[in-house]
Amino acid sequence: MANVLGVKGWMVYKVETGTDEADVYVGRPKKEARCPHCGAVTRHTGIKSSGW
């Protein structure tokens, strides 16, 4: 369905239909990130700068 709507690479989370309209809820899927220090996989990322 995302390809039909022209939002390739996005996920369709919810579709609500009415008599003359449709609401489509889409979002980008979260990508996993790997910790550069311990190698643990997480979906939370944070930017920590040692130069500030």
Kinemage of the C-alpha trace (Angstrom):
@kinemage 1
@onewidth
@group {chain A} dominant
@subgroup {mainchain}
@vectorlist {calphas} color= white
{ca met a 1} P 0.000 0.000 0.000
{ca ala a 2} L 2.886 2.375 0.711
{ca asn a 3} L 4.092 2.004 -2.892
{ca val a 4} L 0.614 2.820 -4.208
{ca leu a 5} L 0.546 6.021 -2.130
{ca gly a 6} L 4.033 7.014 -3.264
{ca val a 7} L 5.663 6.691 0.152
{ca lys a 8} L 8.114 3.901 -0.629
{ca gly a 9} L 10.275 2.998 2.352
{ca trp a 10} L 7.583 4.118 4.816
{ca met a 11} L 5.312 1.891 6.898
{ca val a 12} L 1.532 2.194 6.885
{ca tyr a 13} L 0.498 1.961 10.537
{ca lys a 14} L -3.231 2.583 10.337
{ca val a 15} L -5.979 3.191 7.780
{ca glu a 16} L -9.348 4.658 8.735
{ca thr a 17} L -12.036 4.887 6.084
{ca gly a 18} L -15.173 6.975 6.064
{ca thr a 19} L -17.960 7.365 3.564
{ca asp a 20} L -16.055 9.816 1.353
{ca glu a 21} L -12.532 9.956 2.790
{ca ala a 22} L -9.675 7.845 4.086
{ca asp a 23} L -7.048 8.689 6.693
{ca val a 24} L -3.735 6.903 6.260
{ca tyr a 25} L -1.166 7.019 9.049
{ca val a 26} L 2.399 6.425 7.887
{ca gly a 27} L 5.846 6.720 9.410
{ca arg a 28} L 9.454 5.869 8.776
{ca pro a 29} L 10.555 2.646 10.410
{ca lys a 30} L 13.186 3.068 13.097
{ca lys a 31} L 16.534 1.627 12.148
{ca glu a 32} L 18.713 -0.236 14.541
{ca ala a 33} L 21.996 1.338 15.537
{ca arg a 34} L 25.057 -0.307 16.984
{ca cys a 35} L 27.035 1.151 19.871
{ca pro a 36} L 30.568 1.941 18.690
{ca his a 37} L 32.006 1.073 22.115
{ca cys a 38} L 30.342 -2.187 23.162
{ca gly a 39} L 28.594 -3.273 19.947
{ca ala a 40} L 25.136 -3.517 21.532
{ca val a 41} L 22.207 -3.097 19.122
{ca thr a 42} L 19.612 -0.456 20.004
{ca arg a 43} L 16.987 1.751 18.366
{ca his a 44} L 17.902 4.739 20.530
{ca thr a 45} L 20.695 6.988 19.341
{ca gly a 46} L 22.300 9.917 21.028
{ca ile a 47} L 24.955 12.336 19.911
{ca lys a 48} L 27.640 12.915 22.459
{ca ser a 49} L 30.420 15.249 21.529
{ca ser a 50} L 33.592 15.321 23.563
{ca gly a 51} L 34.590 18.639 21.976
{ca trp a 52} L 31.886 20.749 23.623
